[in-house]
Amino acid sequence: MATHLNLQDQEQVDALKSFWRQYGNLITWTLVLALGAFAAWNGWNWYQRDQGIKAGAMYDELDRAVQASEVDRSAKIFADLQGRYPSTTWAAQGGLMLAKLQLDKGQPDAASAALKWVAEKSADEGLKAIASLRLAGIELDAKRFDAALKAVDAANAKGFESLAADRRGDVLLAQGQTKQAADAFLAAWKGMPESLEYRRVVEAKLNSLGIAPAPAASGVSK
């Protein structure tokens, strides 16, 4: 009986050896690749979290500098932020924050540079649209109308259609294209929810052009 078991065990061992000779390398490399992919995935997640934490800390430092109106120091911190962590949302938000300070301090060219960077580099479509619309405002103030319209065109993220139409109307009106401006303002007004307070601003623009988008209440009682 023992001999029978030993022979059976030997047959199994021989079969296993034969199988391993045929498929051993394939199995080994498959395991190596699978474990490598798992390790890389974990490593990438850790890297992303680490980048986000460090970028967030730098953004906080930038926020403090902006709140203190330290424009030069803010610009330096943002340069470090965009250089080290350009793909993070913190960098894009930092660019928007810096641009506002620079514009308030009478530095429109510097503000434009920060906004252009956000509009071109941010992975967040909403932040890109915000940057583009703010950039359009700077170009409009400088009477660079073609550049302003180009910036408006770039603000094409979903949900920003009405704001883009409103800014387009501003540019067209400044160019003396009253009819086209009115059409843009009307599109903006129609696309905004009634609860949005800014809709009243757009309506006032239309009223100044002799257009009343909302039907006037009769006020007549019977």
C-alpha positions in Angstrom: 0.0 0.0 0.0 2.8 2.3 0.9 4.6 1.5 -2.4 1.4 2.3 -4.3 1.1 5.7 -2.5 4.7 6.5 -3.2 4.3 5.7 -6.9 1.2 7.8 -7.0 2.9 10.7 -5.3 5.9 10.4 -7.7 3.6 10.5 -10.6 2.0 13.7 -9.3 5.4 15.2 -8.7 6.6 14.3 -12.2 3.4 15.8 -13.7 3.9 19.0 -11.7 7.5 19.2 -12.8 6.4 18.8 -16.5 3.7 21.4 -16.1 6.1 23.9 -14.5 8.7 23.3 -17.2 6.1 24.2 -19.8 4.3 27.0 -18.1 6.5 28.1 -15.2 8.0 31.1 -16.9 4.7 32.4 -18.1 3.1 32.1 -14.6 6.1 33.8 -13.0 6.1 36.7 -15.4 2.3 37.0 -15.1 2.6 37.3 -11.4 5.5 39.7 -11.6 3.5 42.0 -14.0 0.4 41.8 -11.8 2.2 42.5 -8.6 4.2 45.3 -10.4 0.9 46.9 -11.6 -0.6 46.7 -8.2 2.5 48.3 -6.6 2.5 51.0 -9.3 -1.1 51.8 -8.7 -0.6 52.1 -5.0 2.5 54.2 -5.6 0.7 56.5 -7.9 -2.2 57.0 -5.4 0.3 57.7 -2.7 2.2 60.2 -5.0 -1.1 62.0 -5.9 -2.1 62.3 -2.2 1.4 63.5 -1.3 1.4 66.1 -4.1 -2.0 67.3 -3.1 -1.0 67.7 0.5 2.2 69.6 -0.3 0.4 71.8 -2.9 -2.4 72.5 -0.4 0.1 73.7 2.1 1.7 76.0 -0.4 -1.7 77.3 -1.5 -2.4 78.2 2.2 0.8 80.2 2.2 -0.2 82.0 -1.0 -3.6 82.7 0.5 -2.0 84.4 3.5 0.2 86.5 1.3 -2.7 87.6 -0.9 -4.8 88.4 2.2 -1.9 90.6 3.3 -1.8 92.2 -0.2 1.8 91.3 -0.6 1.8 91.1 -4.3 5.4 90.4 -5.0 5.6 87.6 -2.3 2.3 86.2 -3.7 3.8 86.1 -7.2 6.9 84.3 -5.9 4.9 81.7 -4.0 2.6 81.1 -7.0 5.7 80.6 -9.3 6.9 77.9 -6.9 3.4 76.4 -6.8 3.0 76.2 -10.5 6.5 75.0 -11.0 6.3 72.1 -8.5 2.7 71.1 -8.6 1.3 72.4 -12.0 -1.3 69.6 -12.4 -3.0 70.2 -9.1 -6.3 72.1 -8.6 -4.4 74.2 -5.9 -2.2 75.6 -8.6 -5.1 76.7 -10.8 -7.0 78.2 -7.9 -3.8 80.0 -6.8 -3.5 81.5 -10.3 -7.0 82.9 -10.1 -6.4 84.3 -6.6 -3.1 85.9 -7.6 -4.5 87.4 -10.8 -7.3 89.2 -8.8 -4.7 90.7 -6.4 -2.5 91.8 -9.3 -5.4 93.4 -11.0 -6.4 95.2 -7.8 -2.8 96.5 -7.6 -2.9 97.8 -11.1 -0.9 95.0 -12.7 -3.1 93.9 -15.6 -0.3 92.4 -17.6 0.8 90.2 -14.7 -2.8 89.2 -14.0 -3.2 88.3 -17.7 -0.2 86.0 -17.6 -1.5 84.2 -14.5 -5.0 83.8 -16.0 -3.6 82.5 -19.4 -1.6 79.9 -17.5 -4.7 78.7 -15.7 -6.8 78.7 -18.9 -4.2 76.7 -20.7 -2.8 74.3 -18.0 -5.6 73.6 -15.6 -7.2 70.2 -15.8 -10.5 71.6 -14.3 -12.7 72.8 -17.1 -14.6 75.1 -14.8 -11.5 76.8 -13.6 -10.3 77.2 -17.2 -13.6 78.9 -18.1 -13.4 81.3 -15.1 -9.9 82.2 -16.1 -10.9 82.8 -19.7 -13.8 85.0 -18.8 -11.7 87.1 -16.4 -9.0 87.4 -19.0 -11.7 88.6 -21.5 -12.5 91.3 -19.1 -8.9 92.5 -18.9 -8.6 92.4 -22.7 -11.9 94.4 -23.0 -10.6 97.1 -20.6 -7.5 97.4 -22.8 -9.8 97.6 -25.9 -8.2 94.5 -27.4 -11.5 93.3 -28.7 -10.3 90.4 -30.8 -8.3 89.0 -27.9 -11.3 89.5 -25.6 -13.6 87.5 -28.0 -11.0 84.8 -28.3 -10.9 84.5 -24.5 -14.7 84.3 -24.4 -14.6 81.5 -27.0 -12.3 79.6 -24.8 -14.8 79.7 -21.9 -16.7 76.8 -23.3 -17.2 74.6 -20.3 -20.6 73.2 -19.6 -22.6 75.5 -17.3 -20.8 78.6 -18.4 -22.7 79.3 -21.6 -24.8 82.2 -20.1 -21.8 83.9 -18.5 -19.9 83.6 -21.7 -22.8 85.1 -23.7 -23.0 88.0 -21.3 -19.3 88.8 -21.6 -19.5 88.5 -25.4 -22.3 91.0 -25.3 -20.0 93.4 -23.3 -17.3 93.1 -26.0 -19.7 93.5 -28.9 -21.3 96.6 -27.3 -17.9 98.2 -26.8 -17.3 97.6 -30.5 -20.5 99.4 -31.3 -22.3 96.3 -32.5 -25.5 97.0 -30.7 -27.8 94.4 -32.3 -25.3 91.6 -31.9 -24.7 92.7 -28.3 -28.4 92.6 -27.6 -28.7 89.1 -29.0 -25.9 88.0 -26.8 -27.4 89.6 -23.6 -30.8 88.1 -24.4 -29.2 84.6 -24.8 -27.5 85.1 -21.5 -30.7 86.3 -19.8 -32.7 83.3 -21.1 -30.1 80.8 -20.0 -29.9 82.1 -16.4 -32.3 80.8 -13.7 -34.7 83.4 -12.4 -33.3 82.9 -8.9 -29.8 84.1 -10.0 -29.3 87.7 -8.9 -26.9 88.5 -11.7 -29.8 87.9 -14.1 -31.1 91.3 -13.0 -27.8 92.9 -14.1 -28.2 91.3 -17.6 -31.8 92.5 -17.7 -30.6 96.1 -16.9 -28.2 95.9 -19.8 -31.0 94.9 -22.1 -33.3 97.6 -20.7 -30.5 100.2 -21.5 -30.7 99.0 -25.1 -34.5 99.4 -25.2 -35.3 95.7 -24.7 -37.6 94.4 -22.0 -37.1 90.6 -21.9 -39.6 90.0 -19.2 -43.3 90.9 -19.8 -44.3 93.9 -17.6 -47.0 93.2 -15.0 -50.2 95.0 -15.9 -51.0 96.0 -12.4 -54.7 96.3 -13.4 -57.2 94.7 -11.0 -60.7 93.8 -11.9 
